[in-house]
Amino acid sequence: MQNFSKSVVAVIMGGGAGSRLYPLTASRSKPAVPIAGKYRLVDIPISNCMNSTINRMFVLTQFNSASLNKHIKNTYHFSAFSTGFVDILAAEQTPDNPGWFQGTADAVRQSLRHISTLDYEYILILSGDQLYQMDFAKMLQVHIDTGTDISIATIPVNESDAPEFGIMKTNEENIITSFIEKPSKDILNEWASDTGAEMIRLGKPYLASMGIYVFNKKVLNELLKDKHPEATDFGKEIIPNSIVEYKVSSYQYNGYWTDIGNIHSFFEANLELTADIPLFNLFDNNKTIYTRARMLPPAKISGTTLEKTVIAEGSIIHASRLEHCVVGIRSRIGHGTTINSSYIMGNDYYETLDHMAEHRKNNTPLMGIGERCYIKDAIIDKNCHIGNDVRINGGKHLENTDTELYSIKEGIVVIKKGAVLHNGFVI
């Protein structure tokens, strides 16, 4: 495999306000949202880059970026003998541009003054809120071998998913001939492509953009600075215009990929990790997912029946039963508690014995989940204090709502970060 450490720079988009992932994004950006009990979403594109010999990365941030900045600063340190780095590029006001990032293309345009100080030939643009394991080196090699100006990673999707994406049509040489953003179902038949016998058999004849792009350096500069200086978005403006002006190719990816766009997709993606052979494989020697190296003790479990459950380090669990659950770092779960189909994010720190004594004195629940609780179809954000005999019974019978302590979206109950649910609380 060719080493791309000196010819490629990766730019990871920090995303907008992330309103569809609220309340998980109330105090953090989308890429900083915890996944799989111990990682952050931004760890996925960074790890994919590192596994693909790409070690120069910029993360573009704007909204609620403090926790993301802290995570990257504490996690990604390269050797003094390496040229590798993961740097934050925050939106900044300058004399010639007093505005914030207006979209993906505008964010990259404003950041080029910093990126252009490096020596590189290709720029890889990634989203910070997707779950997948992809070898970008293969995509880059095809990009180079075919003499392409712009490569777009695409994934075959079915009829029900296609209206949520930008859909492309290609010719026999995988060159993109036309593009439409979020087509309506009544015109979908016109947008079917040859995605291969296996994908067509699975009912996936539509090529959807994954929001992953490779640009030649010169082409990106021409598009953003000279030809379309007012364009703000890659998917809606830059890519459709490029198809006419440049050689734009599709790189079809057939592996697991999901866009963490809303609470339901986030919830499903996390719980899918508990399968016997999950589609997203955290146990692959060649596709390591990197994150902050915490000096935590191993999890301690006593008297608990576990079924299809992933438990992160540092947890202390006395629950009666955990089934189809993801349990995050430093989680504490009390005796007699049953949890089903839920994601417990865990805690950022351990409470001291003095703090615990103070809570008991004030009749305030300890941090973690108390005794004899029942929790189903829920996401428990970090640092929550859930008392004894609390009942959270999520499901489609619940209406969407938003309160000070929790939100309900599509039957999934999300307990907000740091919420305190006293003994006997019922949802």
C-alpha positions as CSV (number, residue, x, y, z in Angstrom):
1,M,0.0,0.0,0.0
2,Q,1.3,3.4,-0.9
3,N,2.1,5.7,2.0
4,F,0.1,8.9,1.7
5,S,1.5,10.7,4.8
6,K,3.3,13.3,2.6
7,S,0.9,13.8,-0.2
8,V,-2.5,13.9,1.5
9,V,-4.1,16.3,4.0
10,A,-7.4,15.3,5.6
11,V,-10.1,17.8,6.7
12,I,-12.8,16.6,9.1
13,M,-15.9,18.7,9.2
14,G,-17.1,19.4,12.8
15,G,-20.7,19.9,11.7
16,G,-23.3,22.4,12.5
17,A,-25.4,22.8,15.6
18,G,-26.5,19.1,15.4
19,S,-30.1,19.9,16.3
20,R,-31.4,16.5,15.2
21,L,-29.1,14.9,17.8
22,Y,-30.4,17.2,20.6
23,P,-30.2,16.9,23.7
24,L,-26.9,15.0,23.2
25,T,-25.6,18.1,21.4
26,A,-26.9,20.6,23.9
27,S,-23.4,21.2,25.4
28,R,-21.2,19.4,22.8
29,S,-20.7,19.3,19.1
30,K,-21.8,16.2,17.1
31,P,-18.2,14.8,16.6
32,A,-17.8,15.0,20.4
33,V,-20.8,12.8,21.2
34,P,-19.7,9.6,23.0
35,I,-20.2,6.3,21.2
36,A,-19.7,2.6,22.1
37,G,-19.1,3.5,25.7
38,K,-15.6,4.9,25.4
39,Y,-15.1,6.7,22.1
40,R,-16.2,9.9,20.5
41,L,-17.7,10.2,17.0
42,V,-14.6,12.1,15.8
43,D,-12.4,9.1,16.6
44,I,-13.9,7.3,13.7
45,P,-12.7,9.5,10.8
46,I,-9.4,10.1,12.6
47,S,-8.8,6.4,13.1
48,N,-9.7,5.6,9.5
49,C,-7.1,8.2,8.4
50,M,-4.4,6.7,10.6
51,N,-5.2,3.2,9.4
52,S,-4.9,4.5,5.8
53,T,-1.4,6.1,6.3
54,I,-2.8,9.6,6.4
55,N,-1.5,11.4,9.5
56,R,-2.0,15.1,8.8
57,M,-5.5,16.1,9.8
58,F,-7.4,19.3,10.5
59,V,-10.8,19.3,12.4
60,L,-13.0,22.3,11.5
61,T,-15.1,23.3,14.5
62,Q,-17.6,26.0,15.3
63,F,-20.5,25.0,17.5
64,N,-20.1,23.8,21.2
65,S,-16.5,22.9,20.4
66,A,-14.9,23.0,23.9
67,S,-15.3,19.3,24.7
68,L,-14.2,18.3,21.2
69,N,-11.1,20.5,21.4
70,K,-10.3,19.0,24.8
71,H,-10.7,15.5,23.6
72,I,-8.4,16.0,20.6
73,K,-5.8,17.8,22.6
74,N,-5.7,15.0,25.2
75,T,-5.8,12.1,22.7
76,Y,-3.8,12.6,19.5
77,H,0.0,13.1,20.1
78,F,2.4,12.1,17.4
79,S,6.1,11.4,17.9
80,A,8.5,14.3,17.7
81,F,10.1,12.4,14.7
82,S,6.8,12.3,12.8
83,T,5.1,14.9,10.6
84,G,1.7,13.8,11.9
85,F,-0.8,16.0,13.7
86,V,-4.5,16.5,14.4
87,D,-5.1,20.2,14.7
88,I,-8.3,22.1,15.5
89,L,-9.2,24.9,13.1
90,A,-12.0,26.9,14.8
91,A,-14.1,29.4,12.9
92,E,-12.5,32.8,13.2
93,Q,-13.4,36.3,12.2
94,T,-10.8,38.1,10.1
95,P,-10.6,41.6,8.5
96,D,-11.5,40.2,5.1
97,N,-14.1,37.8,6.4
98,P,-16.0,38.8,9.5
99,G,-18.5,35.9,9.2
100,W,-18.6,32.3,10.7
101,F,-18.6,29.2,8.6
102,Q,-21.7,29.2,6.4
103,G,-21.5,25.6,5.2
104,T,-19.1,22.8,4.4
105,A,-17.5,24.5,1.3
106,D,-17.3,27.8,3.1
107,A,-15.6,26.2,6.1
108,V,-12.9,24.7,3.9
109,R,-12.5,27.9,1.9
110,Q,-11.9,29.9,5.1
111,S,-9.5,27.3,6.4
112,L,-7.3,27.2,3.2
113,R,-5.1,30.0,4.5
114,H,-3.9,27.6,7.2
115,I,-4.0,24.3,5.2
116,S,-2.1,25.8,2.2
117,T,1.0,26.3,4.3
118,L,1.6,22.6,4.0
119,D,3.0,20.6,1.1
120,Y,0.3,18.3,-0.3
121,E,-1.2,17.0,-3.6
122,Y,-4.6,15.8,-2.5
123,I,-7.1,16.9,0.1
124,L,-9.5,14.3,1.7
125,I,-12.7,15.9,3.1
126,L,-14.6,13.9,5.7
127,S,-17.7,14.2,7.9
128,G,-17.2,14.0,11.7
129,D,-20.4,12.2,12.4
130,Q,-20.4,8.9,10.6
131,L,-19.8,5.3,11.7
132,Y,-17.8,3.2,9.3
133,Q,-14.4,1.5,8.7
134,M,-12.9,2.5,5.3
135,D,-9.5,2.2,3.8
136,F,-9.0,5.7,2.2
137,A,-5.6,4.5,0.7
138,K,-7.5,2.3,-1.7
139,M,-9.8,5.2,-2.7
140,L,-6.8,7.5,-3.2
141,Q,-5.0,5.0,-5.3
142,V,-8.0,4.6,-7.6
143,H,-8.2,8.4,-7.7
144,I,-4.6,8.7,-8.8
145,D,-4.6,5.7,-11.2
146,T,-7.7,7.0,-13.1
147,G,-6.5,10.6,-13.4
148,T,-9.6,11.9,-11.6
149,D,-10.0,15.5,-10.5
150,I,-12.6,14.7,-7.8
151,S,-13.6,11.4,-6.3
152,I,-16.8,11.0,-4.3
153,A,-17.3,8.0,-2.0
154,T,-20.7,6.5,-2.7
155,I,-22.7,3.7,-1.2
156,P,-25.6,1.7,-2.7
157,V,-28.9,2.4,-0.9
158,N,-32.5,1.2,-1.3
159,E,-35.6,3.1,-2.4
160,S,-36.7,4.1,1.1
161,D,-33.3,5.6,2.0
162,A,-32.5,7.3,-1.3
163,P,-34.6,10.4,-0.8
164,E,-32.4,11.3,2.3
165,F,-29.2,11.5,0.2
166,G,-27.6,13.1,-2.8
167,I,-28.0,10.5,-5.5
168,M,-25.6,10.1,-8.5
169,K,-25.6,8.4,-11.9
170,T,-22.4,7.0,-13.4
171,N,-21.3,5.7,-16.8
172,E,-19.3,2.4,-17.4
173,E,-16.1,4.1,-16.2
174,N,-17.6,5.2,-12.9
175,I,-17.5,8.8,-14.0
176,I,-20.5,10.7,-12.5
177,T,-22.7,12.1,-15.2
178,S,-25.5,13.6,-13.1
179,F,-26.4,14.4,-9.5
180,I,-29.5,15.2,-7.6
181,E,-29.9,16.2,-3.9
182,K,-32.6,14.3,-2.0
183,P,-34.8,13.2,-5.0
184,S,-38.5,12.6,-4.5
185,K,-39.7,8.9,-4.7
186,D,-41.8,9.5,-7.9
187,I,-38.6,10.2,-10.0
188,L,-36.3,7.6,-8.4
189,N,-36.6,5.2,-11.2
190,E,-34.6,7.6,-13.4
191,W,-31.7,7.6,-11.0
192,A,-30.9,3.8,-10.7
193,S,-27.3,2.8,-11.5
194,D,-25.4,-0.4,-12.0
195,T,-24.2,-0.9,-8.4
196,G,-23.2,-4.5,-9.1
197,A,-25.1,-7.8,-9.1
198,E,-25.0,-8.3,-5.3
199,M,-26.2,-4.8,-4.4
200,I,-29.0,-4.9,-7.0
201,R,-30.1,-8.3,-5.7
202,L,-30.3,-6.6,-2.2
203,G,-32.5,-3.9,-3.7
204,K,-29.9,-1.2,-3.6
205,P,-29.6,0.3,-7.1
206,Y,-29.1,4.0,-6.1
207,L,-25.6,5.5,-5.5
208,A,-25.7,7.8,-2.5
209,S,-23.0,10.3,-1.6
210,M,-21.3,9.5,1.7
211,G,-20.0,13.0,2.1
212,I,-16.4,11.8,1.6
213,Y,-14.5,13.6,-1.1
214,V,-10.9,13.5,-2.6
215,F,-9.9,16.7,-4.4
216,N,-6.7,17.5,-6.3
217,K,-5.2,20.5,-4.6
218,K,-5.4,22.7,-7.7
219,V,-9.0,21.8,-8.5
220,L,-10.2,22.6,-5.0
221,N,-8.5,26.0,-5.0
222,E,-10.0,26.8,-8.4
223,L,-13.5,25.8,-7.3
224,L,-13.5,27.5,-4.0
225,K,-11.6,30.7,-4.8
226,D,-12.0,31.4,-8.5
227,K,-15.1,29.7,-10.1
228,H,-17.5,29.5,-7.2
229,P,-16.3,32.0,-4.5
230,E,-19.9,32.4,-3.1
231,A,-20.8,28.7,-2.9
232,T,-21.2,27.5,0.7
233,D,-22.0,23.8,0.5
234,F,-20.2,20.9,-1.3
235,G,-23.2,18.6,-1.7
236,K,-25.7,21.3,-2.9
237,E,-23.4,23.6,-5.0
238,I,-19.8,22.6,-5.5
239,I,-20.3,18.9,-6.5
240,P,-23.2,19.5,-9.0
241,N,-21.2,22.3,-10.7
242,S,-18.0,20.2,-10.8
243,I,-19.6,17.4,-12.8
244,V,-19.8,19.6,-15.9
245,E,-16.4,21.2,-15.5
246,Y,-14.1,18.3,-14.2
247,K,-13.6,14.6,-14.2
248,V,-15.6,13.5,-11.2
249,S,-15.6,9.8,-10.3
250,S,-17.6,7.6,-8.0
251,Y,-15.7,5.3,-5.6
252,Q,-18.3,2.7,-4.6
253,Y,-18.0,1.4,-1.0
254,N,-20.0,-1.7,-0.1
255,G,-19.1,-2.0,3.6
256,Y,-21.0,-0.9,6.7
257,W,-21.7,2.9,6.9
258,T,-24.2,4.9,8.8
259,D,-24.8,8.6,9.1
260,I,-25.4,9.5,12.8
261,G,-28.0,12.1,11.8
262,N,-30.7,11.7,14.6
263,I,-31.4,10.1,17.9
264,H,-32.9,7.0,16.4
265,S,-29.9,6.2,14.1
266,F,-27.5,7.0,16.9
267,F,-29.3,4.6,19.3
268,E,-29.5,1.8,16.7
269,A,-25.9,2.2,15.7
270,N,-24.7,1.8,19.3
271,L,-27.0,-1.1,20.2
272,E,-26.0,-2.9,17.0
273,L,-22.5,-3.2,18.5
274,T,-23.8,-5.8,21.0
275,A,-24.5,-8.3,18.2
276,D,-22.5,-11.5,18.1
277,I,-20.8,-10.4,14.9
278,P,-21.5,-6.6,14.6
279,L,-21.4,-4.9,11.2
280,F,-19.1,-2.3,12.8
281,N,-16.3,-4.5,14.1
282,L,-14.4,-3.0,17.1
283,F,-12.3,-6.2,17.4
284,D,-10.5,-5.9,14.0
285,N,-6.7,-6.0,14.4
286,N,-6.2,-4.1,11.2
287,K,-8.9,-1.4,11.8
288,T,-8.1,-0.1,15.2
289,I,-10.4,2.7,16.6
290,Y,-8.2,5.0,18.6
291,T,-9.3,7.2,21.4
292,R,-8.0,8.7,24.6
293,A,-5.9,6.3,26.7
294,R,-7.5,6.5,30.1
295,M,-5.8,5.0,33.1
296,L,-8.9,3.2,34.4
297,P,-9.3,0.0,36.4
298,P,-11.0,-3.0,34.8
299,A,-14.8,-3.3,35.1
300,K,-16.1,-4.9,38.3
301,I,-19.3,-7.0,38.0
302,S,-21.0,-8.8,40.8
303,G,-24.2,-10.9,40.7
304,T,-25.3,-9.6,37.2
305,T,-26.7,-11.6,34.4
306,L,-25.3,-10.3,31.1
307,E,-26.8,-10.9,27.7
308,K,-25.4,-9.2,24.5
309,T,-23.9,-6.3,26.5
310,V,-20.7,-4.3,26.0
311,I,-19.1,-2.9,29.1
312,A,-16.4,-0.2,29.2
313,E,-13.5,-0.1,31.7
314,G,-13.9,1.4,35.1
315,S,-17.5,0.3,35.7
316,I,-18.9,-1.0,38.9
317,I,-22.0,-3.1,38.3
318,H,-24.2,-4.9,40.8
319,A,-27.4,-4.9,38.6
320,S,-29.7,-7.9,38.4
321,R,-29.7,-8.1,34.6
322,L,-28.3,-6.2,31.6
323,E,-29.6,-7.2,28.1
324,H,-28.7,-5.6,24.8
325,C,-26.9,-2.7,26.4
326,V,-23.8,-0.6,25.9
327,V,-22.4,0.6,29.3
328,G,-19.9,3.4,29.2
329,I,-16.8,4.2,31.2
330,R,-17.0,4.6,35.0
331,S,-20.7,3.5,35.1
332,R,-22.1,2.6,38.5
333,I,-25.3,0.5,38.6
334,G,-26.9,-0.7,41.8
335,H,-28.4,-3.9,43.1
336,G,-31.6,-5.3,41.7
337,T,-31.6,-3.0,38.7
338,T,-32.7,-4.4,35.2
339,I,-31.7,-2.5,32.0
340,N,-32.8,-3.6,28.6
341,S,-31.9,-2.1,25.1
342,S,-30.2,1.0,26.5
343,Y,-27.1,3.0,26.1
344,I,-25.5,4.1,29.4
345,M,-22.8,6.7,28.6
346,G,-21.1,6.5,32.0
347,N,-19.4,9.2,33.9
348,D,-16.5,11.6,33.5
349,Y,-15.1,11.0,37.0
350,Y,-15.6,9.0,40.2
351,E,-17.4,10.6,43.1
352,T,-15.3,10.7,46.3
353,L,-16.5,9.2,49.6
354,D,-17.0,12.7,50.9
355,H,-19.3,13.6,48.0
356,M,-21.3,10.4,48.5
357,A,-21.7,11.1,52.2
358,E,-22.9,14.6,51.3
359,H,-25.4,13.3,48.8
360,R,-26.8,10.8,51.3
361,K,-27.1,13.6,53.9
362,N,-29.1,15.7,51.4
363,N,-31.2,12.8,50.1
364,T,-29.7,13.3,46.7
365,P,-29.0,10.2,44.5
366,L,-25.4,9.2,43.9
367,M,-23.9,9.6,40.5
368,G,-24.9,6.5,38.4
369,I,-28.0,4.3,38.5
370,G,-29.4,3.3,41.9
371,E,-31.0,0.1,43.1
372,R,-34.2,-1.7,41.9
373,C,-34.5,0.4,38.8
374,Y,-36.1,-0.6,35.5
375,I,-34.7,1.0,32.3
376,K,-35.7,0.2,28.8
377,D,-35.2,1.9,25.4
378,A,-33.2,4.8,26.9
379,I,-30.0,6.8,26.5
380,I,-28.5,7.9,29.8
381,D,-26.1,10.8,29.1
382,K,-23.0,11.3,31.2
383,N,-22.9,12.2,34.9
384,C,-26.6,11.5,35.7
385,H,-27.8,10.9,39.2
386,I,-30.6,8.3,39.1
387,G,-32.1,7.2,42.4
388,N,-33.6,4.0,43.6
389,D,-36.8,2.5,42.2
390,V,-36.7,4.7,39.1
391,R,-38.7,3.4,36.2
392,I,-37.9,4.5,32.6
393,N,-40.0,2.5,30.1
394,G,-39.3,3.8,26.7
395,G,-41.2,2.8,23.6
396,K,-43.5,3.9,20.8
397,H,-46.4,4.4,23.3
398,L,-44.6,7.6,24.5
399,E,-45.2,10.9,22.8
400,N,-42.2,13.2,21.7
401,T,-41.5,15.7,24.4
402,D,-38.7,17.8,25.9
403,T,-38.4,18.6,29.6
404,E,-35.7,20.0,31.8
405,L,-34.5,16.4,32.8
406,Y,-35.2,14.4,29.7
407,S,-36.4,14.3,26.0
408,I,-38.4,11.6,24.2
409,K,-37.8,11.1,20.5
410,E,-39.4,8.3,18.5
411,G,-40.0,6.3,21.7
412,I,-36.4,6.7,22.9
413,V,-36.0,8.4,26.3
414,V,-32.8,10.5,26.5
415,I,-31.9,11.5,30.1
416,K,-30.0,14.7,29.8
417,K,-26.4,15.1,30.9
418,G,-26.1,15.6,34.6
419,A,-29.8,15.2,35.3
420,V,-31.0,14.2,38.8
421,L,-33.9,11.7,39.0
422,H,-35.0,11.2,42.6
423,N,-36.1,7.9,44.1
424,G,-39.3,6.5,42.5
425,F,-39.2,8.8,39.4
426,V,-41.3,7.3,36.6
427,I,-41.3,7.9,32.8
